[in-house]
């Protein structure tokens, strides 16, 4: 114990320097990326019920039917709505990185859908609060639980009110899947607000992750005395850390693409055999964005516990929050979707393994449908940035959504 205390005295000041926030705006924002791709886009500013300000984006007319209309023109309200939600250390930019050959968002718009890109608290589009600054430690006191129980339902309700619809299609990627399962298990009334639910690289059970980050779970996968000192802070908000990891260098078009691709593979879930390296400069202009350290710790707790449970605050904190000494499990039996939840997964994803996705599918039973992408080196990033996503991701999702729309019109 004495040795641990001494080590903590040495490590904590260094970590506080490394994780010191120095937020820097993106070179391009989502709206500009969408407009440069030839599509209309609108920004909506919403505030969650607990005061966090989020920017979300709505993509309008496609290149084919814009006819020179202003970018302020949004999609007609009669179009079916699709919401896309990003992963951890990411944002709405993940769907519209410049240089991507066939982004899902644009394919959906071209097929006549009203596409919305969501954002969560703590990322580049979620750094505002009605009563706090993002420099305040309390601002960062959240995990993906709050994103799933507050941000996501507030975004959904805003979109449905704006479009005069009663339900929407959902596409979640990575953490975007986690928060979907959190919402449906804790607020089952939202089951009927979804038409189809499409989960790319589902992160619920992560017992078989292969990323090097799993080794941290042995140190911080359960509550430790270090939590209060380290957790109320942003990840990737420090320029020092970004330089140390090579992220800042890779923002340049002159950066070595092989080196930058290696960083992507290490940070974002394994070697990709399909990512076009030409997207790397713009990718690093927006990825990774800030998130709370609590989010990362929550995922490490899932790995350590081998269960899908709420955030462990230690025995005393758990007693105060949950009225029990251990965090409760998310109740997946509350999930009763209108259509089966579609799970897309591969065997080369270091964050969302085939074994874990199929374990989730087994628990869900007939409430799920599986889509195993049997391609060598189809990694975590390839679900959104792969050069072949038009065939392996976009096409099946469009078929799923189109079939649901046809069924509802019958």
KOLMAR-83083 format. One record per residue: residue in three letters; x, y, z of N, C-alpha, C in turn. Coordinates in pm, whole numbers, plus 32768, in hexadecimal, padded with zeros to 4 digits. Example, Ala and Ser with C-alpha at 12.3 -4.5 7.8 and 13.67 -1.06 7.14 Angstrom:
REM residues 2
ala85277DC7830C84CE7E3E830C85287EB6830C ser85057F1F82C485577F9682CA850A80038313 
This chain:
REM residues 410
unk80537F8780008000800080008057807E8000 unk80C3807C804F811D80EE8053815E81047FCC unk818480967F8981C280A17F05816080DD7EA1 unk80E180B17EA7807A80E77E4F8067817C7E66 unk806B81A67EE3805B82347F0480CE82867EC9 unk814882537ED481BD829A7E9F81B582A47E07 unk819082347DC7818282347D35811882987D0A unk80AA829D7D54803E82FB7D34806F838B7D3C unk80C283A97DA080F784307DAD814C84567D35 unk818D83F57CF881E2840F7C84819184177C03 unk812E83BE7BF780E683B17B798079841B7B69 unk803084387BD57FBC84907BC87FE0851A7B91 unk8049855E7BC2806985E17B87808785D97AF1 unk80CD856F7AC780EC855F7A39806C854C79E8 unk801084F87A1A7F9384E179D37F3E855F79CD unk7F4185AE7A377EF3862A7A377F26868A79CC unk7FA9868979B47FE286DD794A7FBB86A878C1 unk7FCA862478AF7FAE85E7782E7F1C85F67807 unk7EC085EA78697E3285F2784C7DF8867D7861 unk7E4F86E178717E1E876A78807DD787947800 unk7D5B87C278097D1087E177907D42885E774A unk7D52885476C77D7288C676717D2088B675F3 unk7C9D88CB75FE7C4388AE75907C6489047517 unk7C6988C374A57C84890A74297C1988E673C3 unk7BD8894873867B6E892973287BA288E172AC unk7B4A8891726F7B6F884C71F47B8D88B07186 unk7BE2888771277BFB88D970B27B7A88E97062 unk7B31887B70537AAE887D70137A4888477076 unk79CD8876706C7963883B70BD790B87E67062 unk78B1879B709F785D87407052781287886FE3 unk77D587F97003778788426FA077DC88636F26 unk785688916F3B78AD88B56ECA78D4883A6E79 unk78EE87CB6EBB791087506E73789B87256E1A unk7823872A6E5177AD87016E057797875D6D8D unk77A287DF6DA2778C883D6D3577F888306CCA unk787488176CF278E088046C9178CB87856C3F unk788087266C77786086AC6C2D77E986C06BCF unk77AB87366BD4773E87546B7876B4873D6BAF unk76A787356C327625871D6C7075FE87956CC6 unk757C87A56CDA754C880C6D36755987DA6DC5 unk756988396E21757988116EAD754988816F08 unk750A885C6F7474E288BC6FDA7515888F7062 unk753588F170B6756188D6713E74F188F9719F unk74DB88A27200747988BB726974C088B672EF unk74A38917734474DF891B73C9747688F2742F unk7493888B747B7435885F74E1747B885A7569 unk742C886275D2746088537659741987DE769C unk7468878776D874308713771A73EC873C779C unk73A086E177D473568701784E73B1872178C4 unk743286F878BC7490871C792774F2878978FA unk74D187CF788B7518884A786B758888457806 unk75A787D177CD761487C9776B75E387F876E2 unk7634884B76A17613887C761C7650882475B1 unk75FE87F87552762B87A074E7760687DA7460 unk766187D07400764387F37376762787727329 unk75B6876D72E5759886FB728F757E872E7202 unk758C86D871A1758987037116752486B470C5 unk74E686FA7066748186BE700E74AE86D16F7E unk74BB86646F3774E986696EAC7470866D6E50 unk747086CF6DF6740086E16D9A741786A76D11 unk73F186F36CAA73EF86C06C227476868E6BF4 unk747386296BA074EE85F06B6A751D863F6AF2 unk7594861D6AC275CC865D6A4B756B865469D6 unk752A85E069CB74D885C56956745B861C694E unk7426864A69C373A7869269BE73AA871C69FF unk7421874F6A19742887D16A5B73FD88426A00 unk7424883B698073FE88A0691D7424892D6949 unk74988937698874CB89B969AF748789F86A25 unk743489AC6A6E73EE89E46AE0744E8A006B53 unk74288A596BAA747D8A826C1A74948A106C7B unk75098A136CBC752989AC6D1E74D289B76D9B unk74828A206DA574298A2C6E1873A989DB6E05 unk739989A16D8E732289526D73733288C76DAC unk72DA88A26E0972E4881E6E47728F87BA6DFB unk729C873C6E23725086D16DE571BC86E46E03 unk716586C16DA470D586CB6DBC70AC86776E34 unk704886A76E7D702086636EF76FE085DB6EDC unk6FB385C16E616F7085436E446FD084CF6E35 unk705184EA6E2F70B1847F6E1D70C784326E9F unk70DA83AE6E9670FA83616F0F717E83906F4A unk7186838F6FCE71F883C77016725A8359703E unk72DC8378702F7346831E705B73A6836E70B2 unk73C3833A712A74248378718474A283227189 unk7516836171747597831E717C75E1835071F8 unk761282F3724A765C831872C376E882DB72C2 unk7749832E72E277D7830F72DC780782BC7352 unk788A829D735378C8825373C0790F82AD7422 unk79578270747F79A482B974E47A18830174A0 unk7A43837274D97AAB83CB74A37A8C83F17413 unk7A0D83FC73F379E5841A736A7970847B736B unk793B849772F478D084FA72E7788784E27264 unk782E853C724377E5853471C478438535714C unk78BB8568715E791C856B70F0793F84E070BD unk7931847A7113795B83F370EE791383C27071 unk789983F4705A784883C66FE97867840F6F68 unk78AF84816F7078BE84D66EF8794F85016EE3 unk79AF84AF6F0D7A3C84CF6EF77A5684E46E63 unk7A9C854F6E427AB7856D6DB57B1185036D77 unk7AEE84D86CFF7B3B84726CB97AFA83E96CBC unk7A9783D56D167A5083566D1A7A0383426C98 unk7A0D82CC6C6079CF82B26BDE793782A96BE9 unk790482646C4E7874824B6C56784182546CE6 unk784282CA6D20781082D56DAA777E82AA6DB4 unk775E82616E1D76D682326E32767382A66E36 unk769A83146E76763F83856E84760F83B86DFC unk766B83C46D9D764683F86D1975F683926CC9 unk761583136CD775C682AD6C92753682AE6CC4 unk752382C36D46749C82CC6D7D745283456D47 unk749683B66D407458842F6D09743284196C77 unk748D83DD6C2B747483C66B9D73FE83676B87 unk73E283136BEB737082B76BE172EF82F46C18 unk72F583746C3B727B83B96C62725F83C26CF6 unk72C483AC6D4972AF83B26DDA72DC84376E15 unk729B845B6E8272B984D56ECD732184B06F37 unk739E84D26F1F740D849E6F6E743C85046FD5 unk744684D770517475852970BF74F384EA70FB unk7553853E711C75CF8512715B75D2854871E9 unk75D384ED724A75D1851672D6765C852E730E unk7660856C738376DD857F73CE76C0856E7462 unk7728854B74AC77188533753C7766859A758C unk774185A97608778786057662781C85E47667 unk786D864D766D78FC863B767E794D863575FF unk790C861F758B795C86207510796286AF74D9 unk799A86BF746279B18745742C79308795741C unk78BE87517411783D879373FF77E8878E747E unk7828876A74ED77DF8760756B782D879775E0 unk786C880B75CD78C288467634788188BD767A unk77FC88C8766D77B5893776AD775A8902771C unk773E8959777B76E0893777E776A189B97818 unk762589AF784375DE8A277871761B8A6478ED unk76598A12794276898A4379C3771C8A2979DE unk776189E6798477ED89C3799B784089DF791F unk78C289E97936792489EF78CA7960896578B7 unk7990894A783F79D288C978277A5888C27870 unk7A82893278AC7AFA893179007ADC88FF798D unk7A5C88F879B07A3688C87A357A3B88307A3A unk7A7087FB7AA47A7B876A7AB079F287277AB1 unk799187697AED790C872E7AF478CF871A7A69 unk78F8876E7A0978C58761798178DE86D5794A unk795186987971797C86187938794E85A2798D unk78F385B979E878C7854E7A42785285017A02 unk787184B6799C780C84647958784F83EF7911 unk7800838A78F37830831878A577D28307782E unk77DF829777E87780827F777B76F3826577B1 unk76E7824F78357661823E7871760F82BE785F unk764983307881760183B0787275E683D077DF unk764283A97788762C83BF76F975B5836C76C9 unk75AA82F076FE753C829976D674B882BA7718 unk74BB82EB7792743E830577DA740E839677CF unk746683F177A4743F847E779B745384B4770D unk74D084B176DC74EC84EC7659749984AB75EA unk74A0842675E1745D83E1757273C683F47573 unk738083E175E272EF83F975DE72CB848A75C3 unk731B84E875F572FF857575D9731385957545 unk737A855A7508738F856C7478731B85307429 unk72F484B7744C728684747406720684C57411 unk71E584F274887169853E749B716C85C1744E unk71E18602744A71EC867E73FE71D586647369 unk721585FC7334720785DD72A5717785B97283 unk7138856872D570AE853F72B9704F85B772BF unk70678612731B7015868B7321702D86E272A6 unk70AB86EF727F70CE8743720D7094870D718A unk708F868A717D7064864B71006FD186207103 unk6F8F863071756F03860671856EF38570716E unk6F58852471926F53849271886F4384577214 unk6F1E83D772196F108393729A6F7F832E72B3 unk6FCC830E724B703A82AE725B70A182C671EE unk7118828C72027184829F71A271D782207197 unk722A821A712F728B81B0711E730D81DA7164 unk73528179719C73CB819671EA7440814571B6 unk74B2818A71A67530814871877595817571EF unk75C4811872407629813772A476AB80F27281 unk77188135729D779D80FC728477EC80FB7306 unk78218089732C7877807C73A1782C80AE741F unk785C811874607813814B74D37785817274B0 unk776C8194743276E481B174067687813A7416 unk76C080C07416767080497432765B803B74C9 unk76C58056751576BC804975A7764C80A175DE unk7648811E75B275E5817A75E87558815475BC unk754C8116754674CA80E6751B7495807A7577 unk74EC801C759C74C47FB275F774AB7FE87684 unk74F7804C76AD74DF808B772F745480CA7732 unk7433811576C973B1815876C5733E80F376C7 unk7345808E767172D68030766672C67FDB76E3 unk73347FC4772B732B7F7277A472FE7FC1781E unk73178044781E72F280977892727180E4787D unk724D810077FF71D2814A77E071898100776F unk714D808F778E71128039772670A4807B76D5 unk706F80EB7704700A813176B5704281617630 unk70C8816A76277106819775AA710D81297540 unk70EC80AD756470EA80437500709380687489 unk702280A874A36FC480C874396FEA814773ED unk7052818D741A707E820373D070E781E07367 unk710C816173637168813172FC711B80DD7296 unk713B80F17217710A809571B07170802371A8 unk71D68034715772417FCF715572B6800071AA unk72FF7FA071E173757FBD723373EA7F7071F7 unk744E7FB971CB74C07F7D7186753F7F9D71D4 unk757F7F37720975F27F49726276727F1A721D unk76CB7F797200774B7F5C71C077B67F4C722B unk77FA7ED9722B78637EBC728E782C7ECC731B unk77CA7E7A734277897E8C73C577E97E7A743A unk77E07ED8749778357ED5750F77DA7ECE7588 unk77BC7E5475B0776A7E39762677B87DDA7680 unk77CD7D62764F78297D06769278AF7D10764B unk79177D2A7697799C7D3A765A7A007CDF76A1 unk79D67C6576B67A2A7C0476FD7AA27BD576AD unk7A9C7BE476287B067BAE75D37B4A7C1A757F unk7B4D7C9575B17B937CFE75677C287CDC7561 unk7C697D0774F47CF77CE874E17D4E7D6574E3 unk7D137DD874F77D607E5374FB7DBB7E577575 unk7E297EA075687E887EAB75D77E4A7EF2764F unk7DDE7F3C76397D9E7F8476A77D677F257711 unk7D4F7EA876EB7D187E4A774D7D767E3577C4 unk7DF87E4C77AD7E587E3878197E477EA07888 unk7E087F1178667DEE7F7678CC7D817F4A792D unk7D2F7EEB79027CBF7EC079567CF07E8379D9 unk7D687E4A79D77D9E7E117A527DBD7E7A7ABA unk7DD07EF87A8C7DF27F657AE87D797FBC7B09 unk7D257FD77AA57CB680347ABB7C317FFA7A8E unk7C287F777A7D7BAB7F377A557B467F2D7AC6 unk7B737F467B3F7B197F547BB17B3C7FD67BF9 unk7AE280027C4D7AF880817C937B79807B7CE5 unk7BCA80E47CD87C4580F27D277C4B817F7D60 unk7CA281977DC27CB0821F7DFA7CDE82867D93 unk7D1082597D207D3B82B67CB87CC582F57C6E unk7C5182B47C717BDF82E57C247BBF83787C3D unk7BB283A47CBA7B8D84307CD07BF484947C9B unk7C73846D7C967CDB84C97C697CE184D37BD1 unk7CBE84677B8C7CD684627AFC7C58846B7AA7 unk7BE784417ADC7B7684237A857B2B849D7A51 unk7B2285077AA07AD4857C7A777B2485D27A16 unk7B53859479AA7BA885DA79497B8D85A578BD unk7BAE85F778597B9B85C877CF7C108575779D unk7BF28513774C7C5A84CE76FF7C70851B767D unk7CEC851E76507D13855A75D17CF885F075CA unk7CE88630763E7CDA86C1763F7D6087077649 unk7DC886BD766D7E4D86F6767F7E9F86EF7600 unk7ED4876175D67F298762755F7FAA87137578 unk7FDA871475F5805286C77616803B863475F7 unk7FCA85FF76267FAB8573760D7F9B85587578 unk7F5B85B475327F4485A074A37FC885A07456 unk802685F3748180AB85F0744180F5856F7462 unk80EC854474DF813084C9750780FE845074B9 unk807D844F749A804283DF7451804F83ED73BA unk8083845E738A8093847272FB801784A672B5 unk7FAF84C673017F3084F172C67F3E85777280 unk7F8085D772C17F8E865C72867FDF86567204 unk804886057202809B85FA7189804B85C57114 unk7FEE856C712E7FA2852B70C37F328583708C unk7F2085FA70C37EBE8656708A7EF286937008 unk7F7286896FEF7FAE86C56F787FA386676F00 unk7F8C86A36E8B7F8886536E0F8012861C6DEE unk807986516E2E810286246E14812F85B66E75 unk80D885906ED180FC85286F32810C84A16EEC unk815E844D6F26817583C76EEF80F683736EFF unk80B7834A6E90803783026E9B8043827A6EDF unk80B582386ECF80C881B66F1080CD81C56FA7 unk8116822C6FD5811E824870648095826C709C unk804C82C170547FCA82EF70847F63827E7082 unk7F6B8227701E7F1281B3701B7F2D81587092 unk7FAC814C70B87FCF80FB712C7F8E813371AB unk7F8E81B871B87F4F81F7722D7EB981D9722F unk7E7981E171BA7DEB81C071B27DD2813271E0 unk7E2780D771B07E15804A71D47E258034726A unk7E84807B72A87E9A806973387E2B80A9738B unk7DFE811F73607D9A816773AE7D0C81357397 unk7CF0810A731D7C6580F472F67C42806372D6 unk7C8E800373097C5A7F7A73057C907F1B729E unk7D137F1F72847D4F7EB672337D727EDE71A5 unk7DC47E8A71667DF27EA470DD7D7E7E9F707B unk7D737F07702B7D0B7F106FC57D437EED6F3C unk7D017E936EF97D297E716E717CDD7EBD6E08 unk7C877F1C6E327C2D7F5C6DD17C2C7FF46DD9 unk7C6D802F6E3B7C6A80C06E497CC381036DE3 unk7C8C81646D9C7CD781B36D3A7D2B821A6D85 unk7DAF82146D747E07826D6DBF7DF783006D99 unk7DB7831B6D297DA683A76D007D4983F36D5F unk7CFC83AB6DB07CA183F06E0D7CE684186E8E unk7D6383EF6EA27DA483FF6F247DB184906F53 unk7DDB84F06EFF7DE785796F327D6485B06F69 unk7CF5859D6F207C7685D06F527C44857D6FC7 unk7C6284FC6FC77C3E84A870387C7C84DE70B8 unk7CFD84FE70B27D41852F712B7D1E85C0714B unk7CDE860670EF7CAE868C71107C358687716D unk7BF5861271777B7F860971CD7B828592722D unk7BDA853272147BE084B972667C6E84A9729E unk7C7F8481731A7C158473737E7BF184FA73B9 unk7B74850973DC7B46858074217B3F856274B7 unk7B1C85C675037B1A85B475947AA6855C75C1 unk7ABC851A76307A5384D376787A7C84D1770A unk7A2284A677607A45849F77EE7A968421780A unk7AF7842F78647B4183B978907AE4835278D0 unk7A778381790A7A158323794579DE82C478DA unk79CC82F6785F799A829E77F579F9822977DD unk7A7A824A77CF7ADD81E177B77AE38180782C unk7ADE81B678A77AE38160791D7A6881067924 unk79F6813978FA797C80E878FB798C806F789E unk79C68085782879DD801477CD7A417FB17807 unk7AA97FE478487B0A7F8A78877AC77F3878F6 unk7A677F75793A7A1C7F2B79A079CA7EBA7962 unk79927ED378EB79487E6978A779A37DF37888 unk7A1C7E12785A7A7A7DA7783B7AA17D5B78BA unk7ABD7DA479237AEA7D65799F7A7C7D1079DE unk7A007D4079D979917CFA7A1A79547C8D79C2 unk796C7C96793D79307C3978DC78987C4578DA unk78667CBB78FF77D67CD1790277B67D5D78CC unk77387D7078A477097DF3787676C77E3778ED unk77167E85793576E67EBF79B276FB7F5579B7 unk76B67F937A1676C480227A29774A80417A6B unk776980C17A7477EE80EE7A9D780880D07B2F unk787D80967B4978A680747BD178E580EF7C12 unk78A7811F7C7C78D681957CC5791881717D49 unk793580F07D5C796880C37DDD78F580A47E3B unk790D80547EA478A0802A7EFD784C809E7F34 unk788F81087F63784381787F9D77F781C57F31 unk783B81DF7EC077F982267E54778681D67E19 unk779881547E0C772C80FF7DDA76B481017E38 unk76CF80FF7EBA766281007F1C761281817F10 unk765981F07EFC761382717EEE75C282777E6E unk75FB82457E0175B982547D80755481E57D63 unk757881687D83752580F67D5D74DE80B47DD4 unk74FF80E27E4C74C980A57EC674F580147ED4 unk756A7FF57EA275A87F727EB1763E7F837EA0 unk768B7F237ECF771D7F347ED277607F1D7E4C unk771A7EDD7DEE77527EC37D6976F87F017CFF unk772E7F247C8B76DB7F607C22767B7EFA7BE6 unk76007F237BC6759F7EC57B8C75BD7EA97AF9 unk758C7E377ACA75957E147A3D752C7E6279EE unk754A7E7E796F74E37EB1791574867E3D78F3 unk74067E5578FB73A37DEB78E9737D7DDE7855 unk73C27D86780F73AB7D76777F73237D367763 unk72E37CFD77C7725E7CC477B071F57D307798 unk72177DAE77B971BC7E1D779D71B87E42770A unk72157E0E76BD721D7E31762F71B87DDF75E0 unk715A7E2575A370EF7DE3755770D57E3474D8 unk71317E2D747771297E83740170BA7E5B73A1 unk70947EBA734E702D7EA172E9705E7E3A7283 unk70DD7E47725C711E7DE87203719A7DB3724A unk71CD7D40722172497D0F725F72BB7D757253 unk730E7D7C72B973827DD372B773EE7D927261 unk741F7DDA71FF74817DA371A1750E7DBF71D4 unk75597D5471EA75E27D5B721E76447D3E71AE unk769A7D9F719077027D91712A77887D837171 unk77D17D187153784F7D01719978AE7CB17140 unk792D7CB0716779937C67711B79EE7C1C717C unk7A4B7BD171467AA77B8271997B2D7BC971AC unk7B3D7C3F71707BBD7C8671787BAF7D0B71C1 unk7B427D1C72077B287D9572547B5D7D7F72E1 unk7BBF7DCF730A7BFD7DBB738D7BA67DEE7400 unk7B417E3F73E27AE97E72744A7A657E247453 unk7A337DF873E379B37DB273DF79CA7D2A739E unk79E37CC573EE7A0A7C4373B879917BF27389 unk79AB7B93733379447B38730179037AED7375 unk79547ABC73D1791F7A70744478C17AC67498 unk78E77B4274B078957B97750578147BC174BF unk781C7BDE743D77A47C0373F277427B8F73ED unk77757B1673DC771D7AA273D476E77A7C745E unk77337A9A74C776FE7A87754F76897AE67568 unk76967B61753976297BC2754475B07B9374F5 unk75C97B63747A755B7B33742675127ABD7468 unk755D7A6874AB751F79F574EE74C57A237560 unk74F07A8975A9749E7ABE761674207B0075E0 unk742E7B4A757373BB7B8E7538735C7B2D74F3 unk73907ABE74C3733C7A5A748172FB7A917403 unk72777A7D73F672327AAB737D721F7B417378 unk72557B8773DC72537C1A73D972CA7C52738D unk731B7BFB735373917C29730873A07BDA7287 unk73ED7C14722B74147BD171AF74A77BEF7199 unk74F47B8B717475857B9C716A75B27BAC70DA unk761A7BFF70C976597C15704776EF7C0B705B unk77247B94704B77B37B7D705C77FC7BA26FDC unk785A7BFF6FE678A87C2A6F7179257BD36F6C unk79217B706F18798A7B0A6F1279F87B356EB1 unk7A3F7B9E6ED97AAB7BD46E867B297BE16EDB unk7B977BB56EA57C167BBE6EEC7C3E7C506EFF unk7C657C736F787C937CF96F9D7C287D646F8B unk7BA97D3D6F9A7B3F7DA16FA27B357DCA7034 unk7B707E3E70547B877E6870DE7B1B7EC9710F unk7B2F7EF871887ACC7F5071C87AB17FCD7174 unk7B188008713C7B06808470F07AC1806C706A unk7AC77FF170387A937FD66FB279FC7FDC6FAB unk79B87FD6701D79267FE2701D78FA806D6FF1 unk795280D06FFF793081586FD47991818F6F6C unk7A0D815E6F6B7A7281966F117AA781336EAA unk7A7280BC6EA47AA2805A6E447A7E80806DB5 unk7AD780626D597ABE80826CCC7A4F802C6C91 unk7A297FC16CD579C37F656CA2793E7F6F6CEE unk79287FDB6D3978AF7FE06D8C782F7FEA6D39 unk7837801B6CBF77BD80246C6E777D7F9B6C5E unk77D07F356C4D779D7EAE6C37777F7E666CBB unk77DA7E726D1D77CD7E1E6D95777F7E616E07 unk77737EE66E0377297F2E6E6D76B07F776E34 unk76C87FD26DD7765C80276DA575EB7FD76D64 unk76107F7A6D0E75AB7F2D6CC4754E7EE06D22 unk75837E906D8075267E486DD974D47EA56E33 unk750F7F136E6174C27F6F6EB574507FAE6E65 unk746C7FD56DEA7402800D6D9573957FA66D7B unk73BC7F296D6773597EBF6D5273017EAE6DCD unk733F7EB26E4372F67EA46EC172937F176ED3 unk72C37F916EBF726F80076ED37201800D6E69 unk72257FF36DEC71C17FF56D8171527F8F6D9A unk71797F176DC871157EAF6DE370B67EDA6E52 unk70ED7F1A6EB970997F496F2870397FB56EF9 unk706A800F6EA57013807A6E726FA680406E18 unk6FC97FDE6DC76F667F9E6D706EFD7F566DC4 unk6F2A7F176E2F6ECE7ECF6E876E6E7F2E6ECE unk6EA37FA16EF96E4D80016F406DE980456EE3 unk6E0A80496E616DB180896E006D4580296DCF unk6D5B7FA76DE66CFD7F426DB46C797F466E01 
